[in-house]
Amino acid sequence: MKKFQKLKRVAAMVGVILLVGMYVTTLILAFSSSPQAQNLLMASIVCTVVIPVLIYAMELVARVLGPSDEEKDDNSAKNKKK
């Protein structure tokens, strides 16, 4: 269980770093005058919306596919009896 909690924290930190990087990239591209800047800016804006939505969707799927609270309680009670 603790291993799963550590994995969630690492995934959350990676997500935060990724989002901050996307915001910084969006800001830099907004002030850039490169010919490809507009296309890159639009891609960056789309990614700042899509990435959090995908993270939320993965969290929902993990919650649905993971063991329920009752199963966790049953397993922990069985382990304590042993």
C-alpha positions in Angstrom: 0.0 0.0 0.0 2.8 2.4 0.9 4.5 1.7 -2.5 1.3 2.7 -4.3 1.2 6.0 -2.3 4.8 6.8 -3.2 4.0 6.0 -6.9 1.0 8.4 -6.7 3.2 11.2 -5.3 5.9 10.7 -7.9 3.2 10.8 -10.7 1.7 13.9 -9.2 5.1 15.6 -9.1 5.8 14.6 -12.7 2.4 16.0 -13.7 3.1 19.3 -11.9 6.5 19.7 -13.6 5.0 18.9 -17.0 2.2 21.5 -16.6 4.6 24.2 -15.3 6.8 23.4 -18.3 3.9 23.8 -20.7 2.9 27.1 -19.1 6.4 28.5 -19.4 6.6 27.2 -23.0 3.3 28.8 -23.8 4.4 32.1 -22.4 7.7 32.1 -24.3 6.0 31.2 -27.5 3.4 33.9 -27.1 6.1 36.5 -27.3 8.2 34.8 -29.9 8.2 36.1 -33.5 9.2 32.8 -35.2 7.2 31.7 -38.2 6.3 28.5 -36.4 5.5 30.2 -33.1 1.7 30.4 -33.8 1.4 26.7 -34.5 3.6 25.8 -31.5 1.6 28.2 -29.3 -1.7 26.6 -30.3 -0.2 23.1 -29.6 1.0 24.2 -26.2 -2.3 25.7 -25.3 -4.1 22.5 -26.3 -1.6 20.4 -24.3 -2.2 22.5 -21.2 -5.9 21.5 -21.4 -5.5 17.9 -22.6 -2.8 16.8 -20.1 -4.8 17.5 -17.0 -7.9 15.9 -18.5 -5.9 12.8 -19.3 -4.4 12.6 -15.8 -7.9 13.0 -14.3 -9.2 10.2 -16.6 -6.4 7.9 -15.7 -7.2 8.5 -12.0 -10.8 7.7 -12.5 -10.0 4.5 -14.4 -7.5 3.4 -11.7 -10.2 4.1 -9.0 -12.8 2.0 -10.9 -10.4 -0.9 -11.7 -8.7 -0.9 -8.3 -9.9 -2.9 -5.4 -12.8 -1.4 -3.5 -12.6 -0.3 0.1 -14.4 -3.4 1.3 -11.9 -5.7 -0.4 -9.1 -3.7 1.2 -10.6 -4.1 4.6 -11.2 -7.8 4.1 -7.6 -8.4 3.0 -6.2 -6.4 5.9 -8.4 -8.3 8.3 -7.2 -11.7 6.9 -3.6 -10.6 7.1 -4.0 -9.6 10.7 -5.5 -13.0 11.6 -2.4 -14.8 10.2 
